[in-house]
Amino acid sequence: MRKLCPNTDREDGLETVLEVPIPEEMFTSMGSNLQVRLANMLTWMKAQTSDKWSQPVVAARMNELRFLLYLVGSPLIPLQVQLGHSVYKPVKDCSIQASTAKYIVQQYIAATGGQPALNAVHSMCVTGQVKITASEFHQGDAKRVNVKNTEEMGGFVLWQKDPDLWSLELILSGCKVVSGSNGKLSWRLSSNQQAPVSKGPPRPLRRFLQGLDPRSTANLFIDATCIGEKIISKEDCFILKLETSPAIREAQSRPNFEIIHHTIWGYFSQRSGLLIQFEDSRLLMMKTKDDNDVFWETRTESVMDDYKYINGVNIAHSGRTSVTVFRYGEQSANHKRQIEEKWKIEDVDFNVWGLSKDHFLPPSDMPNN
């Protein structure tokens, strides 16, 4: 990935370090030769603070990219993960399904490096690249789907500090989104908006649970139940299931929408003990003034691959996330949209020296309350 941008004004000038590295393929597509690519990159970097976002054509393009970034690139999980240094819980008075799930989680901890190795990680920095393709909204039973001819490419930098401080910067085809949590609240902000578009209680980033943070994954599924078995990517897997409680759904609902349900599944290999697939489904009801409510159902599944050890911790270095969005209600026909993200991890560093709470402060214009 490209991390530096040469100084085109002075030959002896220092190169600019990109806040978010971008794929070489993305840089190559910016022009026919090096000078044109560098000029286009500088224009693109300056545009992050430009007022041209208000132009209708540009605004429509950015809204589409922002939709992809929020839905696929930086979604949050409704359950707050309790990051204690031990995920051991007694199986006394547990059902067979719950005690089986706890045993599977212990096997997963062993497969990802063991409890001592996971507890030794107090912070991390991850850089990676993504490619996203999406269809247009179409009738749910339509046989022909209009899929975009080109992929949207981008890169991301992800920071995390024990216990639940994290920050994500993700760029996709010139549109940037910043998402984070300071341990008290979480937020999300895009490059063409002046204020955070969403904020709420601290919640984990879904990307952590796609094979990047085994300890968070283990803590999430320690209270799950085992509901059966399934073959995923030619692997026999145990299925662990989590339901979001009514209290959590009510706390995360807002006056203009209500979360009907949010369910999470984890598929753990019987052979290796690793998490092979992470899946969740959410049904949300958007309230309207004329009571013609519209329902949005989102189904997301991520398949993890290419596990490698980094300082004794087994991390998934690539994968694929598929999202299907359904929209239906009184004034909306049964519409469907499909989105796919292919992601690859380039670098992972643990225990980043000097990383403090000040690196995870919310935007300055966000109210303190």
Solvent accessible surface area in square Angstrom, and as a share of the most:
residue,aa,sasa,rsa
1,M,50,0.22
2,R,54,0.20
3,K,94,0.40
4,L,73,0.36
5,C,0,0.00
6,P,38,0.24
7,N,54,0.28
8,T,65,0.38
9,D,134,0.70
10,R,149,0.54
11,E,183,0.82
12,D,112,0.58
13,G,21,0.20
14,L,161,0.80
15,E,86,0.39
16,T,63,0.36
17,V,108,0.62
18,L,15,0.07
19,E,126,0.56
20,V,3,0.02
21,P,9,0.06
22,I,0,0.00
23,P,2,0.01
24,E,81,0.36
25,E,90,0.41
26,M,11,0.05
27,F,4,0.02
28,T,68,0.40
29,S,81,0.52
30,M,35,0.16
31,G,22,0.21
32,S,102,0.66
33,N,73,0.37
34,L,93,0.46
35,Q,123,0.54
36,V,59,0.34
37,R,54,0.20
38,L,6,0.03
39,A,54,0.42
40,N,64,0.33
41,M,0,0.00
42,L,50,0.25
43,T,90,0.52
44,W,39,0.14
45,M,59,0.26
46,K,149,0.63
47,A,32,0.25
48,Q,34,0.15
49,T,129,0.75
50,S,31,0.20
51,D,123,0.64
52,K,126,0.53
53,W,32,0.11
54,S,95,0.61
55,Q,90,0.40
56,P,111,0.70
57,V,125,0.72
58,V,46,0.27
59,A,25,0.20
60,A,63,0.49
61,R,98,0.36
62,M,15,0.06
63,N,69,0.35
64,E,40,0.18
65,L,0,0.00
66,R,41,0.15
67,F,61,0.26
68,L,1,0.00
69,L,0,0.00
70,Y,35,0.13
71,L,32,0.16
72,V,6,0.04
73,G,0,0.00
74,S,0,0.00
75,P,25,0.16
76,L,28,0.14
77,I,0,0.00
78,P,6,0.04
79,L,24,0.12
80,Q,85,0.38
81,V,14,0.08
82,Q,129,0.58
83,L,29,0.15
84,G,37,0.35
85,H,94,0.42
86,S,72,0.46
87,V,4,0.02
88,Y,159,0.61
89,K,85,0.36
90,P,86,0.54
91,V,80,0.46
92,K,162,0.69
93,D,139,0.72
94,C,48,0.29
95,S,58,0.37
96,I,142,0.72
97,Q,94,0.42
98,A,16,0.13
99,S,33,0.21
100,T,45,0.26
101,A,0,0.00
102,K,17,0.07
103,Y,139,0.53
104,I,8,0.04
105,V,0,0.00
106,Q,65,0.29
107,Q,84,0.37
108,Y,2,0.01
109,I,6,0.03
110,A,68,0.53
111,A,21,0.16
112,T,0,0.00
113,G,28,0.27
114,G,16,0.15
115,Q,47,0.21
116,P,106,0.67
117,A,25,0.20
118,L,4,0.02
119,N,36,0.18
120,A,55,0.42
121,V,25,0.14
122,H,90,0.40
123,S,7,0.05
124,M,3,0.01
125,C,20,0.12
126,V,0,0.00
127,T,16,0.09
128,G,0,0.00
129,Q,37,0.16
130,V,1,0.00
131,K,54,0.23
132,I,0,0.00
133,T,39,0.23
134,A,2,0.01
135,S,3,0.02
136,E,73,0.33
137,F,58,0.24
138,H,26,0.12
139,Q,85,0.38
140,G,25,0.25
141,D,124,0.64
142,A,40,0.31
143,K,197,0.84
144,R,221,0.81
145,V,50,0.29
146,N,104,0.54
147,V,80,0.46
148,K,54,0.23
149,N,156,0.80
150,T,100,0.58
151,E,73,0.33
152,E,12,0.05
153,M,27,0.12
154,G,0,0.00
155,G,0,0.00
156,F,0,0.00
157,V,9,0.05
158,L,0,0.00
159,W,78,0.28
160,Q,19,0.09
161,K,53,0.22
162,D,33,0.17
163,P,67,0.42
164,D,36,0.19
165,L,8,0.04
166,W,6,0.02
167,S,20,0.13
168,L,0,0.00
169,E,37,0.17
170,L,0,0.00
171,I,14,0.07
172,L,0,0.00
173,S,35,0.23
174,G,5,0.05
175,C,0,0.00
176,K,30,0.13
177,V,0,0.00
178,V,46,0.26
179,S,0,0.00
180,G,0,0.00
181,S,0,0.00
182,N,37,0.19
183,G,23,0.23
184,K,169,0.72
185,L,33,0.17
186,S,2,0.01
187,W,11,0.04
188,R,41,0.15
189,L,39,0.19
190,S,4,0.03
191,S,25,0.16
192,N,25,0.13
193,Q,54,0.24
194,Q,162,0.72
195,A,54,0.42
196,P,25,0.15
197,V,64,0.37
198,S,44,0.28
199,K,105,0.45
200,G,15,0.14
201,P,57,0.36
202,P,16,0.10
203,R,56,0.21
204,P,16,0.10
205,L,0,0.00
206,R,4,0.02
207,R,8,0.03
208,F,4,0.02
209,L,0,0.00
210,Q,8,0.03
211,G,1,0.01
212,L,2,0.01
213,D,16,0.08
214,P,6,0.04
215,R,18,0.06
216,S,4,0.03
217,T,0,0.00
218,A,1,0.01
219,N,20,0.10
220,L,10,0.05
221,F,0,0.00
222,I,6,0.03
223,D,86,0.45
224,A,0,0.00
225,T,50,0.29
226,C,17,0.10
227,I,90,0.46
228,G,28,0.27
229,E,119,0.53
230,K,100,0.42
231,I,119,0.60
232,I,15,0.08
233,S,75,0.49
234,K,199,0.84
235,E,29,0.13
236,D,79,0.41
237,C,0,0.00
238,F,59,0.24
239,I,19,0.10
240,L,0,0.00
241,K,60,0.26
242,L,18,0.09
243,E,101,0.45
244,T,4,0.02
245,S,46,0.29
246,P,93,0.58
247,A,73,0.57
248,I,53,0.27
249,R,53,0.19
250,E,138,0.62
251,A,68,0.53
252,Q,18,0.08
253,S,24,0.15
254,R,92,0.33
255,P,124,0.78
256,N,80,0.41
257,F,43,0.18
258,E,67,0.30
259,I,13,0.06
260,I,63,0.32
261,H,57,0.25
262,H,11,0.05
263,T,8,0.05
264,I,1,0.00
265,W,50,0.18
266,G,0,0.00
267,Y,11,0.04
268,F,2,0.01
269,S,3,0.02
270,Q,71,0.31
271,R,187,0.68
272,S,36,0.23
273,G,11,0.11
274,L,19,0.09
275,L,0,0.00
276,I,18,0.09
277,Q,9,0.04
278,F,0,0.00
279,E,38,0.17
280,D,13,0.07
281,S,12,0.08
282,R,75,0.27
283,L,28,0.14
284,L,16,0.08
285,M,30,0.14
286,M,63,0.28
287,K,89,0.38
288,T,55,0.32
289,K,213,0.90
290,D,85,0.44
291,D,117,0.61
292,N,40,0.21
293,D,36,0.18
294,V,27,0.15
295,F,58,0.24
296,W,70,0.24
297,E,24,0.11
298,T,18,0.10
299,R,120,0.44
300,T,10,0.06
301,E,69,0.31
302,S,0,0.00
303,V,20,0.12
304,M,7,0.03
305,D,89,0.46
306,D,59,0.31
307,Y,43,0.16
308,K,101,0.43
309,Y,133,0.50
310,I,45,0.23
311,N,123,0.63
312,G,38,0.37
313,V,3,0.01
314,N,12,0.06
315,I,0,0.00
316,A,0,0.00
317,H,18,0.08
318,S,28,0.18
319,G,14,0.13
320,R,100,0.36
321,T,3,0.02
322,S,38,0.24
323,V,2,0.01
324,T,28,0.16
325,V,3,0.01
326,F,34,0.14
327,R,61,0.22
328,Y,71,0.27
329,G,28,0.27
330,E,134,0.60
331,Q,135,0.60
332,S,19,0.12
333,A,50,0.38
334,N,79,0.40
335,H,39,0.17
336,K,42,0.18
337,R,12,0.04
338,Q,76,0.34
339,I,4,0.02
340,E,54,0.24
341,E,1,0.00
342,K,103,0.44
343,W,9,0.03
344,K,108,0.46
345,I,7,0.04
346,E,60,0.27
347,D,60,0.31
348,V,14,0.08
349,D,84,0.43
350,F,20,0.08
351,N,79,0.40
352,V,41,0.23
353,W,244,0.85
354,G,51,0.49
355,L,14,0.07
356,S,44,0.28
357,K,142,0.60
358,D,104,0.54
359,H,108,0.48
360,F,3,0.01
361,L,117,0.58
362,P,39,0.24
363,P,28,0.17
364,S,124,0.80
365,D,83,0.43
366,M,15,0.06
367,P,75,0.47
368,N,158,0.81
369,N,165,0.85
